[in-house]
Amino acid sequence: MNTKIKCLIAIVTAAVFLSCSSGGGATAPAQVASYTDLGKCSSYNEGVTKQVASDGQYYKCVAGEWQETDASPKSSASNSRNEDKKQKSGTLTGNILYDSRDGHTYKTVTIGTQTWMAQNLNYKTSESYCFDDASANCALYGRLYSWSSAKSACPAGWHLPSIDEFEVLEEQVGGSGIAGKVLKSKAEWNGTDDYGFDALPVGYRRANGEYSKAGTFTNFWSSTKCSSKYPSNSNCEVILGMTLRSRDDETDHWLDGFVGAYFSVRCVKD
């Protein structure tokens, strides 16, 4: 056989071997600097996965929206490592919660029989925002979440509280009539923060994208949609949470008209 042909066959064979052995045929997803750099999700890039360098999270383009995905499609071994990381994401040491998904830490507080985050969740999801779209507000006040996103945003070992769990909290601090006062922060509004819950007047994001009520209002999502205690006249479109306001010392749970809004999240330990 001609020497040149032999060399060509050897080169092609080596290239095929390297291609097959380098990743099992899977292609590593593109990496972008931040969530806003993902670009538009459309039919053109449906199914594409990208990684955001700022938080290490992977996002997949699904039905016109970038959605979080647990791992890159590199290999089954990679998927296994990421699943293991997900299961161990909420580690509590003393009164500090470490979220290994993004490296954030949170103060916690035990009130009665419950252990709560004493700071608002700041884990980025595809349906969460910083107040006024300013990253500095996320660092201070955590993120504002849609209800659908809030339901799965807490780290492993923690969960979005139900309305019943919020009512237990209120009873443990003296009842809903004064719970607002004793759970609110001293620093930024008219609270006494007697229990270290440190609720801040974050405000919220309206369904139309406008931001409102900073300094006078905060609401924490619950996992409960309607309740026998809080009946709805609109086919269970009332979503319940715990509301605190600067104008009074009470807490409230009636969120009719806030479907589609974005509120804060406080996770409670499983």
Kinemage of the C-alpha trace (Angstrom):
@kinemage 1
@onewidth
@group {chain A} dominant
@subgroup {mainchain}
@vectorlist {calphas} color= white
{ca met a 1} P 0.000 0.000 0.000
{ca asn a 2} L 1.193 3.503 -0.797
{ca thr a 3} L 2.953 5.149 2.192
{ca lys a 4} L 0.887 8.351 1.892
{ca ile a 5} L -2.384 6.379 1.974
{ca lys a 6} L -1.216 4.445 5.062
{ca cys a 7} L -0.444 7.717 6.859
{ca leu a 8} L -3.825 9.185 5.927
{ca ile a 9} L -5.688 6.119 7.261
{ca ala a 10} L -3.724 6.307 10.521
{ca ile a 11} L -4.551 9.983 11.001
{ca val a 12} L -8.276 9.484 10.354
{ca thr a 13} L -8.397 6.475 12.688
{ca ala a 14} L -6.723 8.435 15.489
{ca ala a 15} L -9.114 11.358 15.058
{ca val a 16} L -12.155 9.101 15.252
{ca phe a 17} L -10.784 7.420 18.391
{ca leu a 18} L -10.142 10.733 20.125
{ca ser a 19} L -13.592 12.039 19.177
{ca cys a 20} L -15.355 8.984 20.582
{ca ser a 21} L -13.305 8.764 23.751
{ca ser a 22} L -13.374 12.441 24.713
{ca gly a 23} L -16.976 12.664 25.923
{ca gly a 24} L -19.147 9.815 24.821
{ca gly a 25} L -20.435 11.879 21.890
{ca ala a 26} L -21.851 14.627 24.181
{ca thr a 27} L -21.008 18.275 23.626
{ca ala a 28} L -20.245 20.550 26.561
{ca pro a 29} L -22.764 23.419 26.821
{ca ala a 30} L -21.713 26.962 26.026
{ca gln a 31} L -20.875 29.183 28.989
{ca val a 32} L -22.034 32.780 29.395
{ca ala a 33} L -21.054 35.366 32.001
{ca ser a 34} L -24.450 36.060 33.577
{ca tyr a 35} L -28.126 35.145 33.319
{ca thr a 36} L -28.875 38.151 31.117
{ca asp a 37} L -26.284 36.902 28.609
{ca leu a 38} L -28.302 33.774 27.851
{ca gly a 39} L -30.075 35.669 25.112
{ca lys a 40} L -33.536 34.987 23.790
{ca cys a 41} L -35.010 31.498 24.082
{ca ser a 42} L -36.886 30.711 20.861
{ca ser a 43} L -37.714 27.839 18.524
{ca tyr a 44} L -34.315 28.397 16.919
{ca asn a 45} L -32.424 27.250 20.047
{ca glu a 46} L -35.084 25.002 21.619
{ca gly a 47} L -33.403 22.344 23.784
{ca val a 48} L -30.068 24.157 23.999
{ca thr a 49} L -28.354 24.119 27.417
{ca lys a 50} L -26.029 26.886 28.605
{ca gln a 51} L -24.122 27.428 31.833
{ca val a 52} L -24.034 30.782 33.662
{ca ala a 53} L -20.503 31.343 34.959
{ca ser a 54} L -21.548 33.702 37.775
{ca asp a 55} L -23.495 31.000 39.647
{ca gly a 56} L -22.503 27.750 37.899
{ca gln a 57} L -26.158 26.988 37.132
{ca tyr a 58} L -27.259 25.335 33.856
{ca tyr a 59} L -30.273 26.637 31.929
{ca lys a 60} L -32.173 24.914 29.119
{ca cys a 61} L -34.293 26.635 26.481
{ca val a 62} L -37.784 25.140 26.790
{ca ala a 63} L -40.959 26.532 25.170
{ca gly a 64} L -39.647 30.078 24.875
{ca glu a 65} L -38.166 30.308 28.393
{ca trp a 66} L -34.784 29.593 29.971
{ca gln a 67} L -35.417 27.021 32.683
{ca glu a 68} L -33.005 25.716 35.301
{ca thr a 69} L -31.772 22.211 34.700
{ca asp a 70} L -29.976 20.067 37.286
{ca ala a 71} L -26.864 19.311 35.252
{ca ser a 72} L -25.101 19.642 31.922
{ca pro a 73} L -25.578 16.850 29.370
{ca lys a 74} L -21.871 15.946 29.460
{ca ser a 75} L -22.106 12.435 30.875
{ca ser a 76} L -23.998 10.224 33.273
{ca ala a 77} L -21.123 10.566 35.758
{ca ser a 78} L -21.497 14.361 35.650
{ca asn a 79} L -25.252 14.029 36.171
{ca ser a 80} L -24.645 11.789 39.177
{ca arg a 81} L -22.228 14.286 40.746
{ca asn a 82} L -24.654 17.157 40.231
{ca glu a 83} L -27.560 15.172 41.682
{ca asp a 84} L -25.442 14.380 44.738
{ca lys a 85} L -24.609 18.082 45.063
{ca lys a 86} L -28.299 18.991 44.809
{ca gln a 87} L -29.265 16.579 47.586
{ca lys a 88} L -26.638 18.061 49.921
{ca ser a 89} L -27.269 21.698 49.066
{ca gly a 90} L -28.704 22.938 52.395
{ca thr a 91} L -26.141 22.324 55.134
{ca leu a 92} L -26.778 23.824 58.579
{ca thr a 93} L -23.802 24.467 60.861
{ca gly a 94} L -24.754 26.149 64.117
{ca asn a 95} L -27.055 28.966 63.033
{ca ile a 96} L -25.586 29.312 59.526
{ca leu a 97} L -27.161 27.703 56.459
{ca tyr a 98} L -24.773 27.005 53.581
{ca asp a 99} L -26.328 26.588 50.130
{ca ser a 100} L -23.814 24.680 48.021
{ca arg a 101} L -25.756 25.414 44.816
{ca asp a 102} L -24.303 28.910 44.658
{ca gly a 103} L -22.167 29.309 47.807
{ca his a 104} L -24.520 31.703 49.599
{ca thr a 105} L -24.835 31.555 53.376
{ca tyr a 106} L -27.800 32.616 55.518
{ca lys a 107} L -28.350 33.276 59.193
{ca thr a 108} L -31.038 31.086 60.730
{ca val a 109} L -33.169 31.329 63.848
{ca thr a 110} L -35.094 28.750 65.860
{ca ile a 111} L -38.448 30.006 67.131
{ca gly a 112} L -40.352 27.462 69.167
{ca thr a 113} L -40.265 24.184 67.250
{ca gln a 114} L -39.314 25.681 63.878
{ca thr a 115} L -35.976 26.685 62.355
{ca trp a 116} L -36.257 29.512 59.815
{ca met a 117} L -33.910 31.355 57.523
{ca ala a 118} L -33.315 34.743 59.151
{ca gln a 119} L -32.525 36.300 55.768
{ca asn a 120} L -34.419 36.242 52.478
{ca leu a 121} L -33.449 33.633 49.907
{ca asn a 122} L -31.073 34.879 47.201
{ca tyr a 123} L -30.875 31.840 44.911
{ca lys a 124} L -31.234 32.838 41.275
{ca thr a 125} L -33.954 31.128 39.241
{ca ser a 126} L -35.343 31.945 35.819
{ca glu a 127} L -38.377 33.560 37.502
{ca ser a 128} L -36.718 35.736 40.142
{ca tyr a 129} L -35.609 39.370 40.233
{ca cys a 130} L -33.718 41.927 42.286
{ca phe a 131} L -35.863 44.872 43.378
{ca asp a 132} L -35.584 47.612 40.728
{ca asp a 133} L -33.389 45.163 38.766
{ca ala a 134} L -30.412 46.249 40.888
{ca ser a 135} L -28.031 43.461 41.950
{ca ala a 136} L -27.149 45.369 45.132
{ca asn a 137} L -30.756 44.901 46.289
{ca cys a 138} L -30.451 41.131 45.924
{ca ala a 139} L -27.382 41.185 48.155
{ca leu a 140} L -29.259 43.141 50.841
{ca tyr a 141} L -32.818 41.867 50.532
{ca gly a 142} L -32.708 38.596 48.590
{ca arg a 143} L -34.603 37.931 45.377
{ca leu a 144} L -38.295 38.325 44.481
{ca tyr a 145} L -39.842 35.114 43.130
{ca ser a 146} L -42.885 34.071 41.178
{ca trp a 147} L -45.025 31.604 43.114
{ca ser a 148} L -44.224 28.748 40.733
{ca ser a 149} L -40.505 29.390 41.134
{ca ala a 150} L -40.708 29.886 44.902
{ca lys a 151} L -42.198 26.422 45.409
{ca ser a 152} L -38.928 24.749 44.337
{ca ala a 153} L -36.351 27.422 45.183
{ca cys a 154} L -35.361 26.308 48.709
{ca pro a 155} L -32.211 24.189 49.155
{ca ala a 156} L -32.382 20.477 49.984
{ca gly a 157} L -33.441 19.891 53.591
{ca trp a 158} L -35.537 23.078 53.580
{ca his a 159} L -38.880 23.974 52.029
{ca leu a 160} L -41.315 26.759 51.265
{ca pro a 161} L -43.558 26.982 54.363
{ca ser a 162} L -47.252 26.256 54.226
{ca ile a 163} L -49.827 28.696 55.584
{ca asp a 164} L -50.173 26.418 58.621
{ca glu a 165} L -46.446 26.740 59.334
{ca phe a 166} L -46.697 30.537 59.168
{ca glu a 167} L -49.615 30.402 61.617
{ca val a 168} L -47.506 28.276 64.001
{ca leu a 169} L -44.775 30.926 63.794
{ca glu a 170} L -47.285 33.674 64.591
{ca glu a 171} L -48.651 31.811 67.590
{ca gln a 172} L -45.134 31.235 68.917
{ca val a 173} L -44.428 34.986 68.915
{ca gly a 174} L -47.715 36.053 70.529
{ca gly a 175} L -50.355 35.800 67.814
{ca ser a 176} L -51.099 37.472 64.484
{ca gly a 177} L -52.144 40.700 66.201
{ca ile a 178} L -48.561 41.555 67.190
{ca ala a 179} L -46.547 39.168 65.015
{ca gly a 180} L -45.865 41.880 62.455
{ca lys a 181} L -44.251 44.134 65.031
{ca val a 182} L -42.037 41.530 66.705
{ca leu a 183} L -40.899 39.904 63.426
{ca lys a 184} L -40.033 43.142 61.607
{ca ser a 185} L -36.489 44.500 61.587
{ca lys a 186} L -35.613 47.453 63.819
{ca ala a 187} L -33.239 48.953 61.289
{ca glu a 188} L -35.461 49.831 58.335
{ca trp a 189} L -39.001 50.142 59.693
{ca asn a 190} L -41.142 50.081 62.824
{ca gly a 191} L -40.386 46.618 64.176
{ca thr a 192} L -38.793 45.340 67.386
{ca asp a 193} L -37.289 42.122 65.948
{ca asp a 194} L -37.698 40.381 69.310
{ca tyr a 195} L -36.967 36.927 67.879
{ca gly a 196} L -34.228 37.590 65.315
{ca phe a 197} L -36.465 36.945 62.286
{ca asp a 198} L -35.376 40.322 60.850
{ca ala a 199} L -38.112 40.833 58.236
{ca leu a 200} L -37.176 43.731 55.933
{ca pro a 201} L -39.521 46.055 53.979
{ca val a 202} L -38.466 44.761 50.576
{ca gly a 203} L -41.592 45.609 48.592
{ca tyr a 204} L -42.523 43.438 45.629
{ca arg a 205} L -42.601 43.161 41.844
{ca arg a 206} L -45.961 43.442 40.115
{ca ala a 207} L -47.016 41.031 37.371
{ca asn a 208} L -46.427 43.817 34.800
{ca gly a 209} L -42.789 44.230 35.899
{ca glu a 210} L -43.213 47.364 38.032
{ca tyr a 211} L -41.698 47.492 41.526
{ca ser a 212} L -43.692 48.814 44.472
{ca lys a 213} L -43.963 49.373 48.252
{ca ala a 214} L -40.273 49.369 49.215
{ca gly a 215} L -39.944 50.564 52.809
{ca thr a 216} L -43.575 49.847 53.738
{ca phe a 217} L -44.434 46.258 52.811
{ca thr a 218} L -43.113 42.731 52.549
{ca asn a 219} L -44.697 39.421 51.743
{ca phe a 220} L -43.335 35.904 52.076
{ca trp a 221} L -44.732 33.243 49.762
{ca ser a 222} L -46.284 30.127 51.249
{ca ser a 223} L -46.869 26.849 49.433
{ca thr a 224} L -50.647 27.052 50.057
{ca lys a 225} L -53.148 27.993 47.400
{ca cys a 226} L -56.510 28.546 49.099
{ca ser a 227} L -57.387 27.157 52.503
{ca ser a 228} L -60.460 26.149 54.451
{ca lys a 229} L -59.610 29.014 56.816
{ca tyr a 230} L -59.277 31.469 53.935
{ca pro a 231} L -61.894 30.454 51.353
{ca ser a 232} L -61.754 31.833 47.839
{ca asn a 233} L -64.561 33.032 45.606
{ca ser a 234} L -62.385 32.888 42.482
{ca asn a 235} L -61.748 29.198 41.888
{ca cys a 236} L -58.780 29.079 44.231
{ca glu a 237} L -56.842 31.879 42.538
{ca val a 238} L -56.054 33.262 46.000
{ca ile a 239} L -52.498 32.351 46.942
{ca leu a 240} L -51.655 32.651 50.623
{ca gly a 241} L -48.522 33.993 52.292
{ca met a 242} L -47.523 36.098 55.280
{ca thr a 243} L -47.749 39.861 54.809
{ca leu a 244} L -46.195 42.564 57.040
{ca arg a 245} L -46.893 46.297 56.651
{ca ser a 246} L -45.491 49.462 58.168
{ca arg a 247} L -48.964 50.828 58.952
{ca asp a 248} L -49.803 48.230 61.640
{ca asp a 249} L -48.420 45.469 63.873
{ca glu a 250} L -50.500 42.636 62.432
{ca thr a 251} L -49.792 39.915 59.903
{ca asp a 252} L -52.126 39.032 57.068
{ca his a 253} L -52.550 36.087 54.681
{ca trp a 254} L -55.050 37.250 52.082
{ca leu a 255} L -53.369 37.714 48.692
{ca asp a 256} L -56.318 37.944 46.312
{ca gly a 257} L -55.301 40.019 43.299
{ca phe a 258} L -51.591 39.209 43.600
{ca val a 259} L -51.526 36.249 41.202
{ca gly a 260} L -48.500 36.789 38.970
{ca ala a 261} L -46.651 38.994 41.479
{ca tyr a 262} L -43.131 38.365 42.802
{ca phe a 263} L -42.445 38.156 46.529
{ca ser a 264} L -39.705 37.191 48.992
{ca val a 265} L -38.979 33.668 50.225
{ca arg a 266} L -38.067 32.458 53.714
{ca cys a 267} L -37.378 28.738 53.831
{ca val a 268} L -38.086 26.606 56.902
{ca lys a 269} L -36.161 23.482 57.861
{ca asp a 270} L -37.729 20.101 57.010
